[in-house]
Amino acid sequence: MSTRARYSRWDGTQVGFDLDADALLEEMTDDLLYHGDLNAALRRMMQQGFQDRQGRDVQGMREMLERLRERRREQLDRYDLGGVYEDIANRLDEIVAEERAGIDRRVDEAQQSGDKRREELLDELAQQRREQLEQLPPDLAGRVSDLQQYDWMDDNARQHFEELMEELKKQLLDSMFNQLNQGMSQMSPEQLQRMKDMLGELNHMLEQREAGEEPDFAGFMDRYGDFFPDNPQTLDELLEQMARSMAQMQQLLNSMTPEQRAQLQEMANALLEDMDLRWQVDQLGQNLRNAFPQAGWGQGMRFRGDEPLPLDGMSGLLDQLGDIDALENLLRNATSPGPLAEVDLDKVRELLGDDAARSLRQLANLAKELEEAGLIEQREGRMELTPKGIRRIGQRALGDLFRRLLQDRAGRHEIERAGFGHERSDEHKQYEYGDPFHLDVGRTLKNAITRQGAGTPVHMLPDDFEIERTEQLSRSATVLMLDVSLSMEMRGRFLAAKKVAMALHALISSQFPRDYLGMVSFGRVAREVKPERLPEATWDFEWGTNMQHALLLARQLLARQTGRKQIVMITDGEPTAHILENGEPFFDYPPDPRTIEMTLREVQRCTKDGIRINTFMLEDNFYLREFVERMMKMNRGRAFYTTPETLGDYVLVDFLDQKRSERRAG
C-alpha cells in the first residue's frame, strides 16, 4: 500500500511542530549569556516553562511541583485515620449481633424440640457464649484476638468472621507490600506459605549482598515473579519498590495517635498469628531500613480531614501518595531533560492531567531538539554549545542590536588602493606597466591566436597580455575588552555588554572574515576569552577592575596580527587593580596611584605599537571621566558615554563607520 500526502503553501494557519530548536535557543539566550552556563539555562527553562510554537504554555517543573503538593494536601485534608478502626468495629458489631441472634435461634429450636436434656445443654452453652460476648475487650485488637479463640454457635456468623479476618489479612499485607500482586487475594494456606518462602528468600538475598555475594535474582524472579506486577529488572529495583511501600506504611503509622498505632499493631499481631510470617515481615523491614535509610521511615503525614479512611482504602491511598512522592522527587532532582524521559506519562496524566503530561514530554525533548538541530552537543557528560549554536546566538544578538544597519547592507569594505591581501573580481584588462602581474593565461593565448592565426608555435607580443583585475581589501585587528567586574552585574549592565560582544563577533566573522577579533575579560584579573567560549563568560565574583592586565593581554594578542589595530573597551569603572611583580593582583578602592600609573604605562605601550583604544563607558562619574581623558590624550583614541540600552548602537556603528572611513580613504 502506498502512502499519500498532500502539500500546500504555508499560509500561517497550519499547525507546526510542538517545539522549534531556534525558538528554544532564543528563549534561553539571555539566561545563558547572563550566567554563562548552558546546563543551568536549560535547567531554569525546565523549571519555569515556556511557550511552544502553537502559543500553548508548556508547564515548568516548578508549577508541576506546586500542583503535586496541592494534590497531597487535598488527600491529607480529606481523610481521618480513625476510620481504619471504625469500619472494622462496625463490621465486628454486626457479626457479634448475628452470633447473638444465632444463639437465640438455637435456644428456641431446642425448646420447641421437646427434648429437655438438649434444652438444658443449650441453655448452659448459650449462657457461656453470651457471657463471653459480653466480656469482649473494648479495644479493637483485643476483640479480634478474643473472637479468633471464640467457639461460634452460628455458622453464618462464623463464616462472616473468617471472611472478615481473611480480608483484613489481605488488606494489611497489601498495605505493607502494596507492590505485591493481586495473586494474594485468595490468602489460602498454600499462598501464605509461598509468600513466607518468598520473603525468606528475599531476606536471604539481602544478607548475601551485605556479605559481598551475588544473589540469584533471576532464579528468584522465575519462582516468585508473579508476586511483582511491575516486573523489576534488578534486585536493587525490586528492593527499592518494597522499601518505598514499607516506608509509606510506616509513615502512615507515624501519622496515627499512639493509641491508634498500638491498636493497629496489636490487630496486625492478632491477624498474622503465623509467627514465621511475622518474623519474616519484621526481618525484611529491618533489612530494608538498613539498605535504604533515606526512604523517610521516620516521617509522618498530617491527616486533617474528617472522612473515615477504611483499611481497604489504605493501600490505594498509599499508592497515590507514593506516586506523588516519586514524581516529586524525580522533578526536584532533575538537573537535565534526560531523566524526565523515564517518567510514566500515564501516572502524570492521572495525577496532574493531560496538559501536564504533554508539557513533561516536551520538557524531556528539550535537549534532543537542540542536539538534532546541531546547536548543542554532549561533551564529557555536560551540554555544550556547538559552533553553529554560538553563531546563532551571535546572529540573534546582532539582529537585536543592529537591525537598522543590516538593512542598509553595511558590510564588505572593498577599496581601490593597495591594502592587505587581495581578492579576484572576475574582471580583466590589458596589462599596463606597473600592474600586478596576475596573468590570465586563457585570454592571453586567445589574443595571440586571434592575432596570428592557427598554428604553432604561438608567438606572443606585449599587447596580447591580459591580466585579472583584483579587489584589494583592508584588514583590521580588534580586541574587545569586556569588563566583568562585580559592579557590572550589580548595576544590571553585564548582559547588555555581553550581547554586544556576541554581536560584534557575529558581525566580524560574517561580514569581515579577514579581520581578527580577540576578546579579553577583566575583573580582578584579566583572561583571554576564545570566541567558542564567549557564551560561557560570566562576571567576576571578586571586586576589582584590572585594566592594566587586560591592556597587556590585548597588546600581546595584537602583536601577532597585521593591519589596523584597535582595542574596544567596555567598562563601568576606573582601574582599581593591577598585577604586581610577583604575578599576584593588587586591589584598592579608591584607586591606588600605583594602579593608575601601571595602567597608563600599558596605554603608552599600546600607543607606541600603533594600537588605538576606544572606550565605551557605562558610568559617567568624575574618576572614570578623569582617567579616560588622560588615556585619550595619550593614545588619541575616542571615548563614548552610553547606557546599556544604547551600547550596541554606539559600538557597532562606530566599528562600521571606521570601516567606511577606510573605504573612503582608498
C-alpha positions as CSV (number, residue, x, y, z in Angstrom):
1,M,0.0,0.0,0.0
2,S,1.3,3.4,-0.9
3,T,1.2,6.4,1.5
4,R,-0.4,9.6,0.1
5,A,0.5,13.0,1.4
6,R,-0.9,16.4,0.5
7,Y,1.2,19.6,0.4
8,S,0.1,23.2,0.3
9,R,1.6,26.6,0.6
10,W,2.2,27.9,4.1
11,D,-0.5,30.5,5.0
12,G,0.1,30.8,8.7
13,T,-2.9,28.7,9.7
14,Q,-1.3,25.3,9.7
15,V,-0.2,23.7,13.0
16,G,3.5,23.2,13.1
17,F,5.7,21.1,15.3
18,D,5.4,21.5,19.1
19,L,9.0,22.6,19.6
20,D,11.4,24.6,17.4
21,A,15.1,24.4,18.2
22,D,15.8,28.0,17.2
23,A,12.9,29.3,19.3
24,L,14.2,27.2,22.3
25,L,17.7,28.6,22.0
26,E,16.3,32.1,21.7
27,E,14.2,31.5,24.8
28,M,17.2,30.7,26.9
29,T,19.7,33.1,25.3
30,D,19.5,35.9,27.9
31,D,19.8,33.4,30.8
32,L,22.7,31.7,29.0
33,L,24.6,34.9,28.3
34,Y,23.9,36.3,31.8
35,H,25.1,33.2,33.8
36,G,27.4,31.7,31.2
37,D,26.2,28.1,31.8
38,L,24.2,26.2,29.2
39,N,23.2,23.4,31.6
40,A,22.0,25.9,34.2
41,A,20.0,27.8,31.5
42,L,18.4,24.5,30.4
43,R,17.6,23.7,34.0
44,R,16.0,27.1,34.6
45,M,14.0,26.8,31.4
46,M,12.7,23.4,32.6
47,Q,11.8,24.9,35.9
48,Q,10.0,28.0,34.5
49,G,8.4,26.5,31.4
50,F,7.8,28.4,28.1
51,Q,5.5,28.6,25.1
52,D,5.7,26.2,22.2
53,R,5.3,27.2,18.5
54,Q,1.5,27.0,18.8
55,G,1.5,29.5,21.6
56,R,0.5,26.9,24.2
57,D,2.0,27.1,27.6
58,V,4.5,24.4,28.5
59,Q,4.3,23.9,32.2
60,G,7.6,24.1,34.0
61,M,8.6,21.7,36.8
62,R,8.1,24.4,39.4
63,E,4.4,24.6,38.5
64,M,4.1,20.8,38.5
65,L,5.7,20.5,41.9
66,E,3.3,23.0,43.3
67,R,0.4,21.1,41.9
68,L,1.7,17.8,43.3
69,R,2.0,19.4,46.7
70,E,-1.6,20.7,46.4
71,R,-2.7,17.2,45.4
72,R,-1.1,15.8,48.5
73,R,-2.7,18.4,50.7
74,E,-6.1,17.5,49.2
75,Q,-5.7,13.9,50.3
76,L,-4.4,14.8,53.8
77,D,-7.2,17.3,54.3
78,R,-9.8,14.7,53.3
79,Y,-9.2,11.6,55.5
80,D,-9.2,10.8,59.2
81,L,-7.1,7.8,60.1
82,G,-9.6,6.8,62.8
83,G,-11.7,5.4,60.0
84,V,-9.4,2.5,59.8
85,Y,-10.9,1.1,63.0
86,E,-14.4,2.5,62.7
87,D,-15.3,0.4,59.7
88,I,-13.8,-2.8,61.2
89,A,-15.5,-2.2,64.5
90,N,-18.9,-1.7,62.8
91,R,-18.5,-5.0,60.9
92,L,-17.5,-6.8,64.0
93,D,-20.5,-5.4,65.8
94,E,-22.7,-6.8,63.0
95,I,-21.1,-10.2,63.2
96,V,-21.4,-10.3,67.0
97,A,-25.1,-9.3,66.7
98,E,-25.5,-12.1,64.1
99,E,-24.0,-14.5,66.6
100,R,-26.3,-13.4,69.4
101,A,-29.3,-13.9,67.1
102,G,-28.0,-17.3,66.1
103,I,-27.7,-18.2,69.8
104,D,-31.3,-17.2,70.5
105,R,-32.4,-19.1,67.5
106,R,-30.6,-22.3,68.6
107,V,-32.2,-22.0,72.1
108,D,-35.7,-21.5,70.6
109,E,-35.2,-24.6,68.4
110,A,-34.2,-26.7,71.4
111,Q,-37.2,-25.5,73.4
112,Q,-39.5,-26.4,70.5
113,S,-38.0,-29.8,70.2
114,G,-39.4,-31.1,73.5
115,D,-36.0,-32.6,74.4
116,K,-35.4,-31.4,78.0
117,R,-31.8,-32.6,78.0
118,R,-31.0,-30.8,74.8
119,E,-32.8,-27.7,76.1
120,E,-30.7,-27.7,79.3
121,L,-27.4,-28.2,77.5
122,L,-28.1,-25.4,75.0
123,D,-29.3,-23.0,77.8
124,E,-26.0,-23.6,79.6
125,L,-23.9,-23.3,76.4
126,A,-25.8,-20.2,75.4
127,Q,-25.2,-18.6,78.7
128,Q,-21.5,-19.2,78.4
129,R,-21.3,-17.8,74.9
130,R,-23.4,-14.7,75.9
131,E,-21.0,-14.1,78.8
132,Q,-18.0,-14.4,76.5
133,L,-19.5,-11.9,74.1
134,E,-20.3,-9.5,77.0
135,Q,-16.8,-9.7,78.2
136,L,-15.1,-8.8,74.8
137,P,-12.5,-6.1,75.4
138,P,-13.4,-2.6,74.3
139,D,-10.3,-2.2,72.1
140,L,-10.5,-3.4,68.5
141,A,-7.3,-5.5,68.6
142,G,-8.5,-7.3,71.8
143,R,-11.9,-8.0,70.3
144,V,-10.3,-9.5,67.2
145,S,-7.9,-11.7,69.3
146,D,-10.7,-13.0,71.6
147,L,-13.1,-13.7,68.7
148,Q,-10.4,-15.7,67.0
149,Q,-10.5,-18.0,70.1
150,Y,-14.3,-17.9,70.3
151,D,-16.3,-21.1,69.5
152,W,-19.1,-19.8,67.3
153,M,-22.6,-21.2,67.6
154,D,-24.0,-19.6,64.5
155,D,-22.4,-20.9,61.2
156,N,-23.2,-17.8,59.2
157,A,-21.5,-15.6,61.9
158,R,-18.5,-17.9,62.0
159,Q,-18.2,-17.7,58.2
160,H,-18.6,-13.9,58.1
161,F,-16.0,-13.5,60.8
162,E,-13.5,-15.8,59.0
163,E,-14.1,-13.9,55.7
164,L,-13.5,-10.6,57.5
165,M,-10.3,-11.9,59.0
166,E,-9.0,-13.1,55.6
167,E,-10.0,-9.8,54.1
168,L,-8.2,-7.9,56.8
169,K,-5.1,-10.0,56.5
170,K,-5.0,-9.3,52.8
171,Q,-5.6,-5.6,53.3
172,L,-3.0,-5.4,56.0
173,L,-0.4,-7.2,53.8
174,D,-1.4,-5.1,50.8
175,S,-0.8,-2.0,52.8
176,M,2.6,-3.3,53.9
177,F,3.6,-4.5,50.4
178,N,1.4,-2.6,48.0
179,Q,3.8,-3.6,45.2
180,L,2.7,-7.3,45.5
181,N,0.3,-8.8,43.0
182,Q,-3.4,-9.5,43.4
183,G,-2.4,-13.1,43.5
184,M,-2.6,-12.7,47.3
185,S,-6.3,-12.1,47.2
186,Q,-7.3,-15.7,48.0
187,M,-5.0,-15.9,51.0
188,S,-5.1,-19.7,51.0
189,P,-2.7,-21.6,53.3
190,E,-0.7,-22.6,50.3
191,Q,-0.5,-19.0,49.1
192,L,0.5,-17.8,52.6
193,Q,3.2,-20.5,52.7
194,R,4.5,-19.4,49.3
195,M,4.6,-15.8,50.4
196,K,6.6,-16.8,53.5
197,D,9.0,-18.7,51.3
198,M,9.3,-15.6,49.0
199,L,10.0,-13.3,52.0
200,G,12.5,-15.8,53.4
201,E,14.5,-15.9,50.1
202,L,14.3,-12.1,49.8
203,N,15.8,-11.7,53.3
204,H,18.5,-14.3,52.3
205,M,19.4,-12.3,49.2
206,L,19.8,-9.1,51.3
207,E,22.1,-11.0,53.7
208,Q,24.1,-12.3,50.7
209,R,24.5,-8.9,49.2
210,E,25.5,-7.5,52.6
211,A,28.2,-10.2,52.7
212,G,29.5,-9.3,49.3
213,E,28.0,-12.3,47.5
214,E,26.0,-12.2,44.3
215,P,22.3,-13.3,44.8
216,D,20.4,-15.4,42.3
217,F,17.9,-12.7,41.3
218,A,17.0,-14.3,38.0
219,G,16.1,-17.6,39.8
220,F,14.1,-15.7,42.4
221,M,12.0,-14.0,39.7
222,D,11.5,-17.3,38.0
223,R,10.0,-18.7,41.2
224,Y,8.1,-15.6,42.5
225,G,7.9,-13.1,39.7
226,D,4.1,-13.3,39.7
227,F,4.1,-11.5,43.1
228,F,5.6,-8.4,41.4
229,P,3.4,-6.8,38.7
230,D,5.9,-4.0,38.0
231,N,8.4,-6.7,36.8
232,P,11.6,-5.2,38.3
233,Q,14.7,-5.9,36.2
234,T,17.3,-5.9,39.0
235,L,17.4,-6.7,42.7
236,D,18.0,-3.0,43.5
237,E,14.9,-2.0,41.6
238,L,12.8,-4.7,43.5
239,L,14.2,-3.7,46.9
240,E,13.6,0.0,46.2
241,Q,10.0,-0.7,45.3
242,M,9.4,-2.7,48.5
243,A,11.3,-0.2,50.7
244,R,9.1,2.6,49.3
245,S,6.0,0.5,50.1
246,M,7.0,-0.4,53.7
247,A,8.3,3.2,54.4
248,Q,4.9,4.6,53.3
249,M,3.2,2.2,55.6
250,Q,5.5,3.3,58.4
251,Q,4.8,6.9,57.6
252,L,1.1,6.2,57.9
253,L,1.7,4.5,61.3
254,N,3.8,7.5,62.4
255,S,0.8,9.8,61.5
256,M,-1.5,8.0,63.9
257,T,-2.0,8.8,67.6
258,P,-0.1,6.4,69.9
259,E,-3.4,4.7,70.8
260,Q,-4.3,4.2,67.1
261,R,-0.9,2.9,66.3
262,A,-0.9,0.5,69.2
263,Q,-4.3,-0.8,68.2
264,L,-3.2,-1.4,64.6
265,Q,-0.1,-3.1,65.7
266,E,-1.9,-5.4,68.1
267,M,-4.5,-6.1,65.4
268,A,-1.7,-7.0,63.0
269,N,-0.3,-9.4,65.6
270,A,-3.7,-10.9,66.0
271,L,-4.3,-11.3,62.3
272,L,-0.8,-12.5,61.5
273,E,-0.9,-15.3,64.0
274,D,1.7,-17.2,62.0
275,M,4.9,-16.4,63.9
276,D,7.1,-17.3,60.9
277,L,5.3,-14.9,58.6
278,R,5.5,-12.1,61.3
279,W,9.2,-12.7,61.8
280,Q,9.9,-12.6,58.0
281,V,8.0,-9.4,57.7
282,D,9.8,-7.8,60.6
283,Q,13.2,-9.0,59.3
284,L,12.5,-7.6,55.8
285,G,11.5,-4.3,57.3
286,Q,14.7,-4.1,59.3
287,N,16.9,-5.1,56.3
288,L,15.2,-2.5,54.1
289,R,15.7,0.2,56.7
290,N,19.4,-0.6,56.7
291,A,19.6,-0.7,52.9
292,F,17.5,2.4,52.3
293,P,17.9,4.7,55.3
294,Q,16.9,7.8,53.2
295,A,13.4,6.4,52.4
296,G,11.7,8.5,55.1
297,W,11.0,5.8,57.7
298,G,10.7,8.4,60.4
299,Q,8.4,10.9,58.6
300,G,4.7,11.3,59.1
301,M,1.7,12.6,57.3
302,R,-0.6,15.2,58.8
303,F,-4.1,14.0,58.1
304,R,-6.6,16.8,58.9
305,G,-9.8,15.6,57.3
306,D,-13.0,14.1,58.8
307,E,-13.7,11.4,56.2
308,P,-13.0,8.0,57.7
309,L,-10.3,6.0,55.9
310,P,-11.2,2.3,55.8
311,L,-8.4,-0.3,55.9
312,D,-9.3,-1.4,52.4
313,G,-8.7,2.2,51.2
314,M,-5.3,2.4,52.8
315,S,-3.4,0.6,50.0
316,G,-4.9,2.8,47.3
317,L,-4.1,6.0,49.3
318,L,-0.6,4.8,49.9
319,D,-0.2,4.0,46.2
320,Q,-1.3,7.5,45.2
321,L,0.8,9.3,47.8
322,G,3.7,7.1,46.7
323,D,3.2,8.1,43.1
324,I,3.1,11.8,44.2
325,D,6.3,11.4,46.2
326,A,8.1,9.5,43.4
327,L,7.2,12.1,40.8
328,E,8.0,15.0,43.1
329,N,11.5,13.5,43.9
330,L,12.2,13.0,40.2
331,L,11.2,16.5,39.3
332,R,13.0,18.1,42.2
333,N,16.3,16.2,41.4
334,A,16.2,16.5,37.6
335,T,19.0,18.7,36.5
336,S,18.8,18.0,32.8
337,P,16.0,16.9,30.4
338,G,17.3,13.3,30.2
339,P,15.8,11.8,33.4
340,L,12.3,13.2,32.5
341,A,12.1,10.7,29.7
342,E,11.8,7.9,32.4
343,V,8.6,9.3,33.8
344,D,5.4,7.3,33.4
345,L,3.3,9.7,31.5
346,D,0.1,7.8,32.3
347,K,0.7,8.3,36.0
348,V,1.4,12.0,35.3
349,R,-1.8,12.3,33.4
350,E,-3.7,10.6,36.2
351,L,-2.2,12.9,38.9
352,L,-2.0,16.2,37.0
353,G,-4.0,16.0,33.8
354,D,-3.3,15.9,30.1
355,D,-1.6,19.3,29.8
356,A,1.0,18.3,32.4
357,A,1.7,15.0,30.6
358,R,2.2,16.9,27.3
359,S,4.4,19.5,29.0
360,L,6.6,16.9,30.6
361,R,7.0,15.1,27.3
362,Q,8.1,18.4,25.7
363,L,10.5,19.2,28.6
364,A,12.1,15.7,28.2
365,N,12.7,16.5,24.5
366,L,14.4,19.9,25.0
367,A,18.0,18.7,24.7
368,K,17.1,16.2,22.0
369,E,15.6,19.0,19.8
370,L,18.6,21.2,20.3
371,E,21.0,18.4,19.6
372,E,19.3,17.3,16.5
373,A,19.4,20.9,15.2
374,G,23.2,20.9,15.8
375,L,23.0,23.7,18.3
376,I,24.3,21.8,21.4
377,E,26.2,18.5,22.0
378,Q,27.2,16.3,24.8
379,R,30.8,16.7,26.0
380,E,32.1,14.7,29.0
381,G,28.6,14.4,30.5
382,R,27.7,18.1,30.0
383,M,25.8,20.0,27.4
384,E,27.9,22.5,25.4
385,L,27.1,24.9,22.5
386,T,28.4,23.9,19.1
387,P,30.0,26.4,16.8
388,K,26.6,26.6,15.0
389,G,24.9,27.4,18.3
390,I,27.4,30.1,19.1
391,R,26.9,31.6,15.6
392,R,23.2,31.5,16.0
393,I,23.3,33.4,19.4
394,G,25.7,36.0,17.9
395,Q,23.5,36.5,14.9
396,R,20.5,36.9,17.1
397,A,22.3,39.5,19.2
398,L,23.4,41.2,16.1
399,G,19.9,41.3,14.7
400,D,18.5,42.6,18.0
401,L,21.1,45.4,18.5
402,F,21.9,46.3,14.9
403,R,18.9,45.6,12.7
404,R,18.8,49.1,11.2
405,L,22.4,49.0,9.8
406,L,22.0,45.4,8.5
407,Q,19.0,46.6,6.4
408,D,21.4,49.1,4.7
409,R,23.6,46.1,3.7
410,A,26.6,47.6,5.5
411,G,29.5,45.3,5.3
412,R,32.1,44.4,2.7
413,H,34.5,47.2,2.5
414,E,36.4,47.0,-0.7
415,I,38.8,49.9,-1.5
416,E,40.7,50.8,-4.6
417,R,44.2,51.3,-3.2
418,A,46.5,48.5,-2.1
419,G,45.8,47.1,1.2
420,F,46.4,43.8,3.0
421,G,45.8,40.9,0.6
422,H,43.6,40.8,-2.5
423,E,40.5,39.2,-3.9
424,R,39.8,38.4,-7.6
425,S,36.9,40.4,-9.1
426,D,36.3,38.3,-12.2
427,E,37.1,41.3,-14.4
428,H,40.0,41.6,-16.9
429,K,42.2,44.3,-18.5
430,Q,45.1,44.6,-20.9
431,Y,48.4,44.6,-19.0
432,E,49.9,48.0,-18.3
433,Y,53.3,48.8,-16.9
434,G,53.1,48.7,-13.1
435,D,50.1,46.5,-12.8
436,P,50.4,43.3,-10.6
437,F,51.2,40.5,-13.0
438,H,48.1,38.4,-12.3
439,L,48.2,36.8,-15.8
440,D,45.0,35.4,-17.3
441,V,46.6,32.7,-19.4
442,G,43.5,31.7,-21.3
443,R,42.7,35.2,-22.5
444,T,46.4,35.9,-23.3
445,L,46.6,32.8,-25.5
446,K,43.3,33.6,-27.1
447,N,44.5,37.1,-28.0
448,A,47.8,35.8,-29.5
449,I,46.0,33.1,-31.6
450,T,43.4,35.6,-32.8
451,R,46.2,37.9,-33.9
452,Q,48.5,35.4,-35.7
453,G,46.0,32.7,-36.7
454,A,46.2,28.9,-36.2
455,G,49.4,27.1,-36.0
456,T,52.3,26.6,-33.7
457,P,54.4,27.8,-32.1
458,V,52.3,30.7,-30.8
459,H,54.2,33.9,-30.7
460,M,53.0,36.4,-28.1
461,L,53.5,40.2,-28.1
462,P,53.2,42.6,-25.1
463,D,49.8,43.7,-26.4
464,D,48.5,40.1,-26.1
465,F,48.9,40.0,-22.3
466,E,45.8,40.3,-20.3
467,I,45.5,40.3,-16.5
468,E,42.8,39.7,-13.9
469,R,41.6,42.8,-12.0
470,T,41.8,42.3,-8.2
471,E,39.7,43.8,-5.5
472,Q,42.1,44.6,-2.7
473,L,40.8,44.7,0.8
474,S,41.9,46.3,4.0
475,R,42.3,44.3,7.2
476,S,41.9,45.3,10.8
477,A,42.6,43.6,14.1
478,T,40.4,44.3,17.1
479,V,40.5,43.2,20.7
480,L,37.3,43.6,22.7
481,M,38.0,44.2,26.4
482,L,34.9,43.3,28.4
483,D,34.6,44.5,32.0
484,V,33.3,41.6,34.1
485,S,33.8,43.1,37.5
486,L,31.1,42.6,40.1
487,S,29.8,46.1,39.6
488,M,28.8,45.3,36.1
489,E,26.4,42.6,37.4
490,M,25.2,44.6,40.4
491,R,24.2,47.6,38.2
492,G,22.5,45.4,35.6
493,R,25.0,46.2,32.8
494,F,26.7,42.8,32.2
495,L,24.0,41.2,29.9
496,A,23.9,44.2,27.5
497,A,27.7,44.3,27.3
498,K,27.9,40.6,26.6
499,K,25.3,40.8,23.9
500,V,27.4,43.5,22.3
501,A,30.4,41.2,22.4
502,M,28.4,38.4,20.7
503,A,27.0,40.8,18.1
504,L,30.5,42.2,17.3
505,H,31.8,38.6,17.0
506,A,29.0,37.7,14.6
507,L,29.4,40.9,12.6
508,I,33.1,40.4,12.0
509,S,33.0,36.7,11.4
510,S,30.2,37.0,8.8
511,Q,30.9,40.4,7.1
512,F,34.7,40.8,7.6
513,P,36.1,37.3,7.7
514,R,39.7,38.5,7.1
515,D,39.5,40.7,10.2
516,Y,40.8,39.5,13.5
517,L,38.7,39.7,16.7
518,G,40.2,38.8,20.0
519,M,38.4,39.1,23.4
520,V,39.7,39.7,26.9
521,S,37.6,39.8,30.0
522,F,38.8,41.7,33.1
523,G,37.8,41.9,36.7
524,R,40.3,41.4,39.5
525,V,42.5,39.8,36.8
526,A,42.2,39.6,33.0
527,R,41.7,36.5,30.9
528,E,41.7,35.8,27.2
529,V,38.3,34.5,26.0
530,K,38.2,32.3,23.0
531,P,35.2,33.0,20.7
532,E,33.8,29.5,21.2
533,R,33.8,30.1,25.0
534,L,32.3,33.5,24.9
535,P,28.7,32.4,25.7
536,E,30.1,30.9,28.9
537,A,31.9,34.0,30.1
538,T,30.4,35.4,33.3
539,W,31.2,38.1,35.8
540,D,34.0,38.0,38.3
541,F,32.8,37.3,41.9
542,E,35.6,39.5,43.3
543,W,36.0,43.2,43.4
544,G,38.4,44.8,41.0
545,T,38.7,46.4,37.6
546,N,42.1,45.4,36.3
547,M,42.5,47.4,33.0
548,Q,46.3,47.2,33.2
549,H,46.3,43.4,32.9
550,A,43.6,43.5,30.2
551,L,45.6,46.0,28.1
552,L,48.7,43.9,28.5
553,L,46.9,40.7,27.2
554,A,45.2,42.7,24.4
555,R,48.6,44.2,23.3
556,Q,50.1,40.7,23.2
557,L,47.2,39.4,21.1
558,L,47.5,42.3,18.6
559,A,51.3,41.9,18.3
560,R,50.7,38.7,16.3
561,Q,48.3,40.5,13.9
562,T,48.7,42.8,10.9
563,G,46.6,45.7,9.6
564,R,45.0,48.5,11.5
565,K,44.9,47.6,15.2
566,Q,42.4,48.8,17.9
567,I,41.1,48.0,21.3
568,V,37.4,48.4,22.1
569,M,37.0,48.6,25.9
570,I,33.5,48.4,27.6
571,T,33.6,49.3,31.2
572,D,31.7,51.0,34.0
573,G,34.5,52.0,36.3
574,E,38.0,53.4,36.7
575,P,41.0,51.0,37.1
576,T,41.2,49.6,40.7
577,A,43.5,46.7,40.3
578,H,46.9,45.8,38.7
579,I,49.3,42.9,38.6
580,L,52.3,43.0,40.9
581,E,55.8,41.9,40.0
582,N,55.1,38.5,41.7
583,G,52.2,38.0,39.4
584,E,49.5,38.5,42.1
585,P,46.7,41.0,41.7
586,F,46.5,44.1,43.8
587,F,43.2,45.8,44.5
588,D,42.3,49.0,46.3
589,Y,39.4,51.5,46.3
590,P,39.6,54.4,45.8
591,P,42.2,53.6,43.1
592,D,45.7,53.5,44.3
593,P,48.0,55.9,42.4
594,R,50.2,52.9,41.5
595,T,47.3,51.3,39.8
596,I,46.6,54.4,37.7
597,E,50.3,54.6,36.8
598,M,50.7,51.0,35.9
599,T,47.5,51.2,33.7
600,L,48.7,54.3,31.9
601,R,52.1,52.6,31.2
602,E,50.2,49.9,29.3
603,V,48.3,52.6,27.4
604,Q,51.6,54.2,26.5
605,R,52.9,50.8,25.2
606,C,49.7,50.3,23.1
607,T,50.1,53.8,21.7
608,K,53.8,53.1,20.8
609,D,52.6,49.9,19.0
610,G,50.1,51.8,16.9
611,I,47.0,50.5,18.8
612,R,44.1,52.8,19.1
613,I,41.9,52.5,22.2
614,N,38.3,53.3,22.0
615,T,36.4,53.3,25.3
616,F,32.7,52.9,25.9
617,M,31.8,54.0,29.4
618,L,28.6,52.8,31.1
619,E,29.1,55.1,34.0
620,D,29.7,58.9,33.9
621,N,31.4,59.6,37.2
622,F,34.3,62.1,37.9
623,Y,37.0,59.5,38.5
624,L,36.3,57.5,35.4
625,R,35.9,60.6,33.2
626,E,39.3,61.9,34.5
627,F,41.1,58.7,33.8
628,V,39.6,58.2,30.3
629,E,40.5,61.8,29.4
630,R,44.2,61.2,30.4
631,M,44.1,58.0,28.4
632,M,42.7,59.8,25.3
633,K,45.3,62.5,25.4
634,M,48.0,59.8,25.5
635,N,46.5,57.4,22.9
636,R,44.3,59.7,20.8
637,G,41.5,57.2,21.0
638,R,37.9,58.1,21.5
639,A,35.5,57.9,24.4
640,F,31.7,57.3,24.4
641,Y,29.4,57.8,27.4
642,T,26.5,55.5,26.9
643,T,23.9,53.3,28.6
644,P,23.2,49.5,28.4
645,E,20.2,50.3,26.1
646,T,22.3,52.2,23.5
647,L,25.6,50.5,24.0
648,G,25.1,48.2,21.0
649,D,24.4,51.1,18.6
650,Y,27.5,53.0,19.8
651,V,29.9,50.1,19.5
652,L,28.7,48.6,16.2
653,V,28.0,51.9,14.5
654,D,31.5,53.2,15.4
655,F,33.1,50.0,14.1
656,L,31.3,50.2,10.7
657,D,31.9,53.9,10.4
658,Q,35.6,53.2,10.8
659,K,35.4,50.6,8.0
660,R,33.6,53.1,5.8
661,S,36.3,55.7,6.5
662,E,38.9,53.2,5.3
663,R,37.0,52.7,2.1
664,R,36.6,56.5,1.5
665,A,40.4,56.9,2.2
666,G,41.1,54.5,-0.6
